[in-house]
Amino acid sequence: MGINLHSYNTISKELDPAGVTLVAVSKIKPVSDIKSLYDAGQRDFGENYVQELVDKSGHLPSDIHWHFIGHLQSNKVKYIAPFVHLVHGVDNFNLIKEVNKQALRCGRVIDILLQVHISEEETKFGLSEEQLAALITQVREAGFSGIRIRGLMGMASFSEDTDKVRSEFATLKKLFSSLPNEIPFDPLVLSMGMSGDYKIAIEEGSNMVRIGSLLFGARS
């Protein structure tokens, strides 16, 4: 099907002046489509599956910032540790411990986002407010040198109720705003908002959005 270049240019014009990073969600899309969007100027791409990410990274330019946005299993961290730019959706201490281990093995510091559960949908992963505070304390006490917490990410309910979606994003923004006082990890990224709700997310303070279908078309 190819990319929607008009949509990409329109979204970029919205996001760039606001300082919002666009992560193009390229899961299950071919290398040719990613290269087309790269040629149009896009550099941040998000993938959900480790093997697919590893395969694609080997066939595309080395200056791409690869974001892992799926639910990462600890035993697969080693495959993306040498090159991943940012790991979204980290929600437990054991995974952080493994990312730190593999980062040190590669001589890197890997940036991560902590995922907070803000929606009413139980199927979504993420930490409660209490679990977030406890995890931050654990990480601080562990003194890891191979990871850096850059901020938070979350997904709102899949709902046409914009007030509910807005409220969930506002909750995450409030938690994010409290982070600089709690941890010395330079939390600068608030990743929330996808194709259907990114405008609301930006209004509520998001500075990173994950957009797929508007750029690549609907997935089969």
C-alpha positions as CSV (number, residue, x, y, z in Angstrom):
1,M,0.0,0.0,0.0
2,G,2.9,2.4,0.7
3,I,3.1,5.4,3.0
4,N,0.7,8.3,3.2
5,L,3.2,11.1,2.6
6,H,0.5,13.8,2.8
7,S,-0.5,12.6,6.2
8,Y,3.1,12.4,7.3
9,N,3.8,16.0,6.2
10,T,0.6,17.3,7.9
11,I,1.4,15.6,11.2
12,S,5.0,16.7,11.1
13,K,3.9,20.3,10.7
14,E,1.7,19.9,13.7
15,L,4.3,18.3,15.9
16,D,7.6,20.0,15.0
17,P,6.7,23.5,16.3
18,A,5.4,22.0,19.6
19,G,8.6,20.0,20.1
20,V,6.8,16.7,20.0
21,T,8.7,13.6,18.8
22,L,6.9,11.4,16.2
23,V,7.5,7.7,16.5
24,A,6.3,6.0,13.4
25,V,4.9,2.7,14.4
26,S,6.2,0.4,11.6
27,K,5.4,-3.1,13.0
28,I,4.5,-5.6,10.3
29,K,5.2,-3.0,7.6
30,P,7.9,-3.8,5.0
31,V,11.4,-2.3,4.9
32,S,10.5,-0.5,1.7
33,D,7.8,1.5,3.4
34,I,10.1,2.4,6.3
35,K,12.8,3.5,3.9
36,S,10.3,5.7,2.0
37,L,9.3,7.4,5.3
38,Y,13.0,7.7,6.2
39,D,13.7,9.4,2.8
40,A,10.9,11.9,3.7
41,G,12.8,12.8,6.8
42,Q,11.5,10.5,9.6
43,R,14.1,9.0,11.9
44,D,12.2,7.5,14.9
45,F,10.5,4.2,14.3
46,G,8.7,1.9,16.7
47,E,8.5,-1.9,16.6
48,N,6.6,-4.4,18.7
49,Y,8.4,-7.7,18.0
50,V,12.1,-8.3,18.7
51,Q,12.9,-10.6,15.8
52,E,11.2,-8.2,13.3
53,L,13.1,-5.3,14.8
54,V,16.4,-7.1,14.6
55,D,15.8,-8.1,10.9
56,K,14.7,-4.6,9.9
57,S,17.6,-2.8,11.6
58,G,20.0,-4.8,9.5
59,H,18.5,-3.6,6.3
60,L,18.0,0.1,7.0
61,P,20.2,3.1,7.7
62,S,22.2,3.1,10.9
63,D,21.0,6.6,12.0
64,I,17.5,5.4,12.6
65,H,16.3,5.7,16.2
66,W,14.6,2.3,16.9
67,H,12.0,2.3,19.7
68,F,10.8,-0.9,21.1
69,I,7.2,-0.3,22.0
70,G,5.9,-3.9,22.6
71,H,5.9,-5.9,25.8
72,L,9.5,-6.9,26.1
73,Q,10.5,-10.3,27.5
74,S,13.7,-10.4,29.6
75,N,15.2,-13.3,27.6
76,K,15.0,-11.2,24.4
77,V,16.6,-8.0,25.7
78,K,20.1,-9.2,24.5
79,Y,19.0,-9.1,20.8
80,I,18.1,-5.4,20.8
81,A,20.5,-4.1,23.4
82,P,23.3,-3.3,21.0
83,F,21.3,-0.7,19.1
84,V,17.9,0.1,20.6
85,H,17.3,3.8,21.1
86,L,14.5,3.8,23.7
87,V,12.6,0.9,25.3
88,H,9.0,1.9,26.0
89,G,6.7,0.0,28.3
90,V,9.0,-1.2,31.1
91,D,6.9,-2.2,34.0
92,N,8.9,-4.4,36.4
93,F,12.2,-4.5,38.2
94,N,13.5,-7.8,36.7
95,L,13.2,-6.4,33.2
96,I,15.1,-3.3,34.2
97,K,17.8,-5.4,35.8
98,E,18.2,-7.4,32.6
99,V,18.3,-4.2,30.4
100,N,21.0,-2.9,32.7
101,K,23.0,-6.1,32.4
102,Q,22.8,-6.2,28.6
103,A,23.6,-2.5,28.3
104,L,26.7,-2.9,30.3
105,R,27.7,-6.0,28.2
106,C,27.4,-3.8,25.1
107,G,29.1,-0.8,26.7
108,R,26.0,1.3,26.5
109,V,23.5,3.2,28.6
110,I,20.0,2.3,27.4
111,D,17.1,4.7,27.9
112,I,13.8,3.4,29.1
113,L,10.3,4.6,29.9
114,L,8.2,3.3,32.7
115,Q,4.7,2.3,31.6
116,V,1.8,3.4,33.8
117,H,-1.7,1.8,33.6
118,I,-4.1,4.7,33.1
119,S,-6.9,3.1,31.1
120,E,-9.9,1.2,32.4
121,E,-8.9,-1.8,30.1
122,E,-7.4,-4.6,32.2
123,T,-5.7,-6.0,29.1
124,K,-3.2,-3.1,29.0
125,F,0.1,-3.5,30.8
126,G,1.5,-0.9,33.3
127,L,2.1,0.2,36.8
128,S,-0.3,1.7,39.3
129,E,0.7,4.9,40.9
130,E,1.8,3.0,44.0
131,Q,3.8,0.4,42.0
132,L,5.5,3.2,40.1
133,A,6.7,4.9,43.3
134,A,8.0,1.5,44.6
135,L,9.8,0.7,41.4
136,I,11.5,4.0,41.3
137,T,12.7,3.5,44.8
138,Q,14.0,0.0,43.9
139,V,15.9,1.3,40.8
140,R,17.4,4.2,42.8
141,E,18.6,1.9,45.5
142,A,20.1,-0.6,43.0
143,G,22.3,2.1,41.5
144,F,22.2,0.8,38.0
145,S,24.6,2.4,35.6
146,G,23.5,0.8,32.3
147,I,20.0,2.3,32.2
148,R,18.5,5.7,32.3
149,I,14.9,6.4,33.1
150,R,13.8,9.0,30.6
151,G,10.1,9.3,31.6
152,L,6.8,7.6,31.4
153,M,4.5,6.2,28.8
154,G,0.8,5.1,28.9
155,M,-2.1,4.2,26.7
156,A,-5.6,5.7,27.2
157,S,-8.8,3.7,26.9
158,F,-9.9,2.8,23.4
159,S,-13.0,4.9,23.6
160,E,-15.0,7.6,21.8
161,D,-15.5,9.3,25.1
162,T,-12.9,12.1,24.7
163,D,-13.5,13.3,28.3
164,K,-12.4,9.9,29.6
165,V,-9.4,9.8,27.3
166,R,-8.4,13.4,28.3
167,S,-8.7,12.6,32.0
168,E,-6.5,9.5,31.7
169,F,-3.8,11.5,29.9
170,A,-4.1,14.3,32.5
171,T,-3.5,11.7,35.2
172,L,-0.3,10.5,33.5
173,K,0.9,14.1,33.0
174,K,0.4,14.8,36.7
175,L,2.6,11.8,37.6
176,F,5.2,12.8,35.1
177,S,5.4,16.3,36.5
178,S,6.2,14.9,39.9
179,L,9.2,12.8,38.7
180,P,12.0,15.4,38.6
181,N,11.6,15.7,42.4
182,E,11.9,12.0,42.9
183,I,14.6,10.6,40.7
184,P,17.9,11.9,39.3
185,F,17.4,10.2,35.9
186,D,16.6,13.2,33.7
187,P,12.9,12.3,33.0
188,L,12.2,14.3,29.9
189,V,9.9,12.1,27.9
190,L,6.1,11.7,28.3
191,S,5.0,9.2,25.6
192,M,1.3,9.1,25.2
193,G,-1.0,9.4,22.2
194,M,-1.6,7.3,19.1
195,S,-3.3,7.7,15.8
196,G,-6.8,8.1,17.2
197,D,-6.0,10.3,20.2
198,Y,-2.7,12.0,19.7
199,K,-4.2,15.5,19.4
200,I,-5.7,15.2,22.9
201,A,-2.5,13.7,24.3
202,I,-0.5,16.7,23.0
203,E,-3.0,19.1,24.6
204,E,-2.5,17.3,27.9
205,G,1.3,17.5,27.8
206,S,2.6,14.6,25.7
207,N,6.0,15.3,24.0
208,M,6.2,11.9,22.2
209,V,3.4,10.2,20.1
210,R,3.3,6.8,18.5
211,I,1.5,6.9,15.2
212,G,1.1,4.0,12.8
213,S,-2.1,3.7,10.7
214,L,-2.2,7.4,9.7
215,L,1.3,7.0,8.2
216,F,1.3,3.4,6.9
217,G,-2.4,2.7,6.5
218,A,-4.5,0.2,8.5
219,R,-2.9,-3.1,9.4
220,S,-4.5,-6.2,7.9
